[in-house]
Amino acid sequence: MLKRTRRYGLGEAAMSRVVVGLSITSIVFCGAIFGFFYAWVCSTMWGLDQIDPRVAIEAMQAMNASVRKAVFFPAFFLTPVVLGLTAAAMRFNGRKSPALWFAAATLVYLTSGLFLTLTVNVPMNEALAAVPVPKDIETAREIWQDYSGRWQFWNQARTIASGIALAFAGFGLARL
């Protein structure tokens, strides 16, 4: 192993520091996105379900618009990148078992976190954003009930997936 890492300019100690640093970064990114999705499950959506649906629609439109900022980008889009780099660095460093856990975390987050969000939740958010907030409370209630239940189901799916990705990364770190 020492010959392989030296050939590419990294000694074994330096490569171990890279692997540990990437592992910790992966855990932080997974934790951030899991926490983000989880907060929507256990507070935000339940709170919105309890208020005037006209206010809920307007609030959800505002929150969805506010998420599209640079602060959200790293946790959402870079989590699979960091996980994948961690898996590759571990594999390159001969740590196959931890690499498999990080690769599994990458796959779970990509397919059930990122992909779900981009194909289900974001289109639902964009459709809601195009809806003018109705003045009539019954019309607003119908819109909100149709949106909220479906959105929450898929949000719970991506929350569970992100939690699994976090657990897998944790298992990988523990196997390191």
Secondary structure, 3 states (H helix, E strand, C coil): CHHHHHHCCCCHHHHHHHHHHHHHHHHHHHHHHHHHHHHHHHHHHHHHHCCCHHHHHHHHHHHHHHHCCCCCHHHHHHHHHHHHHHHHHHHHCCCHHHHHHHHHHHHHHHHHHHHHHHHHHHHHHHHHHCCCCCCCHHHHHHHHHHHHHHHHHHHHHHHHHHHHHHHHHHHHHHHC
